[in-house]
Amino acid sequence: MSADNQTAKPPARIIPAATILLVRDSDAGVEAFMVKRHHQIDFASGALVFPGGKLAKGDSDARLRALIDGADGFSDEELALAACAIREAFEESGILLARRAGAMLTAAEVDALDGYRVPLNDESLPLADFLEAHGLRLAADTLVRFARWVTPDMMPKRFDTWFFIAAAPEGQLGAHDGYESVDSVWVTPEQAIAEP
């Protein structure tokens, strides 16, 4: 065995993750909400990305099955990843795909919940507890799954990421969290591709 083979590291563990392309119509065409990652984040630092992140323990809480619209027929894995995508989008963009009493949340209702973004992010507040306390149901029926990417094995950090697309609820404009992301923007695909 060569010295190179003896020192080769095994591929990094693959971490389940989910992300949402939040889209809206505009005079310029379809726009997507993107955030610029903080330069001290250890994965894709400084990059313009869609809101998303790794699966949290609370995303697999059995109580969520009764708190999600559109999850009929979802496996436990699919349900957890849909919950992860919606939670991460709220944490990173302030846009929440959820209903109360059958109606999508208004911008004012979501603004009133803004203070919960940090405890959801640091996992001090389980997602199911948050939903139950505020009479909310996640709107998984608004998600369309369209891709699944796995980070190449030569990367030091690897993710198995499910990508969803959803229309941003009327009036919810979004704002970066100032922690994981330092800026946010609505951009057309052409603008995003041209971003340096």
Protein Blocks (a to p, Z undefined) as FASTA:
>chain_A
ZZklmmpccddddddddddddddddfkbpcdddddddfkbcghghiacdedddddfklmg
mklmmmcghigoiafklmmmmmmmmmmmmmmnopacddeehiacdfklmmmmmmmmmmmm
nopacfklmmmmnopacdfklpccfbdcdddfkbfbdcddddddddddehiaopaehlmp
cbdcdddfklmmmpZZ
